[in-house]
Amino acid sequence: MELKLIFLLVLIQGFNTYKLNESDAQIECAIFNHLKKDHLFAENLVFESFQDRDVYTREIPIKYLLNNGIYFKEHKEGLWIFEPAKSLGKNIFLLRNKKYDEYLYADDSESRLFVSKTRREVHTKKIKLSIDKAYVWAILKTSQSGVFKIVNMKYGEMLEGEDISKNKIQLSNKRDCWTSKILDADDKLTNWYLFCHNNALPVS
């Protein structure tokens, strides 16, 4: 599926709801930013009943670099279950966090104060059987083998990692991520690769 088709998909389907189908095949993966080699994870919360969970990227500690599998057994907040939304088309998924059993979604930034006009926050939250398309993501192949774009189906925006090279001081190993309104196929910060259980990629 080419990037230019995303706008058509959003116009046709973007503002409807999607009903979960638990019988669909599911694949478990870690999601890495291709440029920074950070992985996507859901943040721990003190007051989990009152907040949507923030999502960041971070590096894997050096001691785990030779065996990512051990790291993710201990850090399941960095694992995502790809649940196919087959009724919406090929390579379209809901992304459920393994540790918290919550779904990744793009925030309605217009309902918040002091937000960027070009970026939208991403969070996780528990959902019911019928959900908004803000929770649905298209996984698109790129010209690079094994590298993908992750595009929100409601807003037609790409998941993007933070470019920390622009920051003079990095106080944490966490890096922000968001969806971007600028669909640039050459933007390396919107490139992601998948480290999946049994090397079973969800994308065909």
Secondary structure, 3 states (H helix, E strand, C coil): CCCHHHHHHHHHHCCCEEECCCCCCCEEEEEEECCCCCEEEECCCCCCCCCCEEEEEECCCHHHCCCHHHHHHHCHHHCEEEEECHHHCCCEEEEEECCCCCEEEECCHHHCCCCCCCEEEEEEECCCCEEEHHHEEEEEECCCCCEEEEEECCCCEEEEECCHHHCCCCCCCCEEEEEECCCCCCCHHHCEEEEEHHHCCCCC
